[in-house]
Amino acid sequence: MADLFSVGLSGLRSSQTNLSVTGHNISNVNTPGYSRQGTVQTTNPAGFTGAGFIGKGASIVDIQRISNQFLTNQLWSSTNRSSEIETFQSQIEELNNLLAGDATGIAPGMQKVFDALQTAVEDPANLPARQLLLSEADGLASRFNTVQQSLTTQNNFIGKQLGTITDQVNRLASAVADYNDSIAKAVANGGQPNDLLDSRDEAIRKLNELVGVTVVPQDDNTLNLFVGTGQPLVVGINASSMRVVPGGSDPSRVDVQLVSGNAAQDVTGLIGGGELGGLIRYRSEVLDTALNSVGRLAISVADQINSQLAQGLDLNGNVGAPMFADINSEGNVQLRSRALPGNLDDTAQLNVLIEDSSELTTSDYELTFSSATDFTVRRVSDGTVSGPFVLDPLNPPVIDGFSVDLDSGTLADGDRFLLTPTRYASGGIEVQMQRPEELAFAAPAKMDASLDNRGTGEVSQPDVTGIPPGSDVGDIEALLAGGVNLVFNGGNLTLEDDAGNPVALSSVTPAAVTPGQRQTLEIEVNGFTFEAQINGSPLDGDSFALQFNEGVADNRNALKISALQTEAVLGQGNGDRGFSLLDGYGDLVQRVGTVTSQARTDAESTGAILKQATNNRDSVSAVNLDEEATNLIKFEQYYNASAQVIQIARSVFDTLISSIR
């Protein structure tokens, strides 16, 4: 009877354990990362009798965690990649909408300016048309300012997000280290802590949402975690931490450091995957270029229009005033350089002046001094090093369209500066011209043929192509006051004043003219250079008077401003042909749009891969309520049958006792 009772009791215990495990599975059906569990049941050793071996029931020897490490690893890696792409996409979608939007984009604003300019060209003395141009220019400046503000806000948001994410990474890394400790102790005592293993795996999955980690199993059942190119985040029961600090190469940004003990390592450029990787990748690959591209465009718009206005005369006959604020104003210059940590004199400042906007790039620069006066410049975008250069206040060295000179402070060997010639420019552009009469639409010089000319020769209206240092187009009036006449005699052109005397310090190139052919003339008068076209067949004695222009209806300078819409005024460094203002912005919008489209495609594909990896893992490890319900019925029957065995053993025992009485 005792054997039968023991057999029934073993079945009762086994079925009870199975029911408990099944109930545990059902209770955790919605627990993230939970892996269903199952029992391992074996037969108890049989006992030998004269009739042979008689079984002694069954027992539960283990409760297993149903999981597949390969599928778990796939889930981690796909989570890492999908999170990075999703974060990158969300940021670049915002940028794409900003740059390409009709209400916020730069291109519609530039087009409105040139449309208003075309209207003014048709009637250059019309004040309402001139006022419309100023209004549209102010609207364009506002668009530039809005883009700068939006991109700066996005950059600041990324910095705050990096700080928030690193805090989350630290909490999860500490949790994994604690799980490692508990799991190692449990395994050492002969147990298999299934729920702790699930919790650790889920913590690692969440970590991969934040930053890409490499998992390395150890013999004691702990897991070591590494980020970047092998930097340890968790080793055994010890966890390192991440923190954000002001950037070593750009104090206006934050860098990510990995801190282990008293040692800190910059891992900003090493991190990949997860939200951290997505934000850092977006900032370095897209945001920086966008800021610099829009800034370069703002500088070029202001510089090119202001420069051309300075070549003309306004409605009052005055030299053209600038429409936009000076690109080299004190406020703009102060934003173009920043001393990096570790300089001998942290108050030292550099002057970075825009010398030629057509040669500017979209890169930042790192300047390093090898002495108090000698330095080299590294272009951050491609690593190109220029120099060495020497500080010279009288002749500052020019690199990629900007010059560098000392503003204040003391410099020493090893001092470094970050140069950002274009990054903040779109926030500083503004229209300063208030009166439409000040728009210099008229050219400063004109060419009039003498009424006594007998030939068919014609000379086009001149362009001013050279102005001596320290002068402006206003000096042309005094220059031409005594008369400068282009006189044809014997196939040659000479310059004579109104009295018929040769004009001092003057020349015409070419002096010899072939009648009937169109030729370009270069006329130089006391350092000023004019260019005109001669055509037809002049006769001896024919003359053409080069005069100061007083005509308010003249629109030749306005036409030159209008031509900036299609002229190559950007990207002319290193001998490149360059491109126009609209093409420059269009290229930026196109590149951002292309990357955005690729990010959408990548997000779809990585999302599908993550979904498949999740399904694969769940097909093995997730709780199936239908299956567990079936197990409940099965183990309930098992329990009832085992109880019946015990009941029968008891009944037989009672019968035996009764017969003895």
HUVENFEN-V527716 format. One record per residue. N is the residue number from 0. OMEGA is omega in degrees with one decimal (none if undefined). Layout:
BEGIN
n:omega
N:OMEGA
N:OMEGA
END
This chain:
BEGIN
n:omega
0:-178.3
1:179.7
2:-180.0
3:178.3
4:-179.8
5:178.4
6:179.2
7:-179.7
8:178.0
9:177.3
10:179.4
11:-179.6
12:-179.5
13:-179.4
14:178.3
15:177.7
16:178.3
17:178.4
18:179.1
19:179.4
20:178.7
21:177.3
22:177.8
23:177.3
24:-178.1
25:-179.0
26:-175.7
27:-177.5
28:-178.7
29:178.6
30:-179.5
31:175.7
32:-178.0
33:175.0
34:-178.5
35:-177.3
36:178.7
37:-177.8
38:172.4
39:-174.4
40:179.3
41:177.8
42:175.6
43:179.0
44:-179.1
45:177.2
46:-177.9
47:173.8
48:178.7
49:-179.4
50:-178.6
51:-179.0
52:179.0
53:-176.7
54:-179.2
55:174.3
56:-174.8
57:177.2
58:177.1
59:-177.8
60:-179.1
61:171.2
62:-172.7
63:173.6
64:-176.2
65:-178.0
66:177.6
67:-174.1
68:178.6
69:179.1
70:176.8
71:177.9
72:177.3
73:179.0
74:179.4
75:-176.1
76:179.7
77:174.5
78:178.8
79:-176.5
80:-178.2
81:-179.9
82:178.4
83:-177.5
84:-179.2
85:178.3
86:178.6
87:-177.9
88:-177.9
89:179.4
90:-175.4
91:174.2
92:178.8
93:179.0
94:-178.8
95:178.3
96:-180.0
97:-174.3
98:-175.1
99:-177.1
100:178.5
101:-176.2
102:-174.7
103:-176.8
104:-178.9
105:-174.8
106:178.3
107:178.5
108:177.9
109:-180.0
110:177.9
111:178.4
112:-177.9
113:174.4
114:178.2
115:178.1
116:179.2
117:176.5
118:-180.0
119:179.0
120:-177.2
121:177.7
122:-170.4
123:179.6
124:-176.4
125:-176.7
126:177.2
127:178.3
128:177.3
129:179.9
130:177.4
131:178.7
132:178.8
133:179.8
134:179.4
135:176.9
136:177.2
137:176.2
138:177.4
139:178.3
140:178.3
141:176.9
142:176.4
143:-179.1
144:-179.5
145:178.4
146:179.0
147:-179.0
148:-179.3
149:-179.7
150:176.6
151:176.9
152:178.8
153:178.2
154:178.3
155:177.8
156:179.3
157:178.2
158:178.6
159:179.0
160:178.3
161:177.8
162:179.3
163:-177.3
164:179.3
165:175.2
166:178.4
167:177.3
168:-178.7
169:179.6
170:-179.0
171:178.1
172:177.0
173:178.4
174:178.9
175:178.1
176:177.5
177:177.2
178:177.6
179:-179.3
180:-178.1
181:-178.5
182:179.9
183:178.8
184:-179.1
185:180.0
186:178.9
187:178.3
188:175.6
189:-178.8
190:176.6
191:-174.2
192:-173.5
193:-176.6
194:176.0
195:177.5
196:177.0
197:-178.5
198:178.7
199:178.5
200:179.7
201:176.9
202:178.5
203:176.9
204:178.2
205:176.2
206:-179.5
207:172.4
208:-175.7
209:-177.8
210:179.5
211:178.9
212:173.8
213:-174.8
214:179.8
215:179.1
216:177.0
217:-175.9
218:-178.2
219:178.5
220:170.6
221:177.9
222:173.5
223:-178.6
224:-179.9
225:176.7
226:176.3
227:-178.1
228:177.6
229:178.5
230:-173.0
231:174.1
232:176.2
233:174.5
234:-178.2
235:-178.1
236:-179.3
237:-179.6
238:170.4
239:179.8
240:176.0
241:176.5
242:175.8
243:-179.6
244:174.0
245:-174.0
246:178.0
247:179.4
248:178.6
249:-176.1
250:178.6
251:178.4
252:173.3
253:173.2
254:178.7
255:177.3
256:173.2
257:-175.0
258:176.9
259:-174.8
260:178.5
261:-177.3
262:177.7
263:-179.7
264:176.8
265:-178.6
266:-177.1
267:-178.0
268:-177.2
269:-174.7
270:173.9
271:176.5
272:178.7
273:-179.4
274:178.3
275:-179.7
276:179.8
277:-179.9
278:-178.8
279:178.6
280:179.4
281:-177.7
282:-174.8
283:-174.1
284:-172.0
285:-171.3
286:-179.0
287:180.0
288:179.7
289:178.4
290:-177.5
291:-180.0
292:179.0
293:177.7
294:177.9
295:179.1
296:179.3
297:178.2
298:-176.8
299:178.5
300:-178.2
301:-176.1
302:-176.3
303:-180.0
304:178.3
305:-178.3
306:-179.5
307:175.9
308:179.5
309:178.8
310:-175.9
311:-179.3
312:-179.7
313:-176.9
314:-179.9
315:179.9
316:179.4
317:176.5
318:-175.9
319:176.2
320:179.1
321:175.3
322:-177.2
323:176.6
324:-177.4
325:179.6
326:178.5
327:175.2
328:-177.9
329:179.9
330:179.0
331:-177.6
332:-178.0
333:-178.4
334:-171.0
335:177.7
336:-180.0
337:177.7
338:179.4
339:-178.6
340:177.0
341:178.7
342:-179.1
343:178.8
344:-175.3
345:175.9
346:-178.6
347:-178.9
348:177.3
349:170.7
350:175.7
351:-176.3
352:175.3
353:-179.7
354:-179.1
355:-175.9
356:-178.6
357:-178.1
358:179.8
359:174.9
360:177.0
361:-178.0
362:164.6
363:-177.0
364:173.6
365:-177.7
366:-178.4
367:179.2
368:173.5
369:173.6
370:-179.3
371:-177.2
372:-175.5
373:-178.8
374:171.4
375:-178.7
376:178.0
377:175.8
378:-172.5
379:-173.5
380:-177.5
381:177.0
382:-179.6
383:-179.4
384:177.2
385:178.0
386:8.8
387:176.9
388:177.7
389:176.5
390:-179.3
391:-176.9
392:179.7
393:-179.4
394:-175.4
395:177.6
396:-178.0
397:178.8
398:175.9
399:173.9
400:177.5
401:179.2
402:-177.5
403:176.9
404:178.9
405:176.2
406:-179.3
407:177.2
408:-177.6
409:-178.8
410:-178.8
411:177.4
412:179.1
413:177.6
414:-179.3
415:178.0
416:171.1
417:178.6
418:179.2
419:-174.3
420:-172.5
421:-168.5
422:-173.2
423:-171.2
424:-176.8
425:175.6
426:-176.8
427:-179.1
428:177.6
429:177.7
430:179.3
431:178.4
432:-177.1
433:-173.2
434:-179.0
435:178.6
436:-175.6
437:178.5
438:-174.3
439:-178.6
440:-174.8
441:173.9
442:-174.7
443:-177.0
444:177.2
445:178.9
446:179.1
447:176.1
448:178.1
449:178.2
450:-178.7
451:-179.3
452:-179.3
453:-178.2
454:179.8
455:-178.8
456:178.1
457:175.3
458:-178.2
459:176.0
460:-172.0
461:170.4
462:174.4
463:-176.6
464:179.5
465:178.5
466:-179.1
467:179.1
468:179.3
469:-179.6
470:172.2
471:-174.9
472:177.4
473:179.7
474:-179.3
475:-179.6
476:178.9
477:-178.9
478:-174.8
479:-174.1
480:-178.4
481:179.9
482:173.0
483:-174.9
484:177.1
485:-172.1
486:179.8
487:177.2
488:174.9
489:179.1
490:-179.6
491:176.2
492:175.1
493:178.2
494:-178.9
495:174.9
496:-175.8
497:178.9
498:179.2
499:178.7
500:176.6
501:178.1
502:-178.5
503:175.1
504:-177.9
505:177.5
506:174.5
507:178.3
508:-6.0
509:179.1
510:-180.0
511:-178.1
512:176.8
513:-179.3
514:177.6
515:-179.9
516:175.2
517:-179.4
518:177.0
519:-179.6
520:172.2
521:-175.7
522:179.7
523:179.2
524:175.8
525:176.5
526:175.7
527:-179.6
528:178.4
529:178.4
530:-179.8
531:178.0
532:174.3
533:-176.6
534:179.0
535:-175.3
536:175.8
537:176.6
538:-179.8
539:179.5
540:176.9
541:-178.5
542:-179.7
543:-173.9
544:172.7
545:-170.9
546:172.4
547:-173.9
548:177.4
549:-176.3
550:-178.2
551:-179.0
552:-179.6
553:-178.4
554:-173.4
555:178.3
556:176.1
557:177.1
558:178.3
559:176.2
560:179.2
561:-179.0
562:178.5
563:179.5
564:-175.8
565:-179.5
566:176.4
567:-177.6
568:178.9
569:171.1
570:-179.0
571:178.3
572:179.0
573:176.9
574:179.5
575:-178.5
576:179.1
577:-177.4
578:-174.6
579:179.1
580:-178.8
581:178.4
582:179.1
583:178.5
584:178.8
585:178.0
586:177.7
587:-179.5
588:180.0
589:-179.3
590:178.4
591:178.2
592:179.2
593:179.3
594:177.7
595:178.5
596:178.6
597:178.9
598:177.2
599:178.8
600:179.9
601:-179.5
602:178.0
603:-176.9
604:179.9
605:175.2
606:177.9
607:178.5
608:178.3
609:178.9
610:179.0
611:179.0
612:177.8
613:178.8
614:179.5
615:179.3
616:-178.3
617:179.7
618:179.1
619:-166.9
620:-174.8
621:179.2
622:175.3
623:-174.6
624:177.8
625:179.5
626:-179.1
627:176.9
628:176.6
629:179.4
630:177.9
631:179.7
632:-178.0
633:-176.3
634:173.8
635:176.9
636:177.4
637:-179.6
638:-178.9
639:-180.0
640:178.5
641:177.2
642:178.5
643:176.8
644:179.0
645:180.0
646:179.8
647:178.8
648:179.2
649:-179.4
650:178.7
651:-179.7
652:178.9
653:179.0
654:-180.0
655:-179.4
656:-178.5
657:-178.5
658:179.8
659:179.6
660:none
END
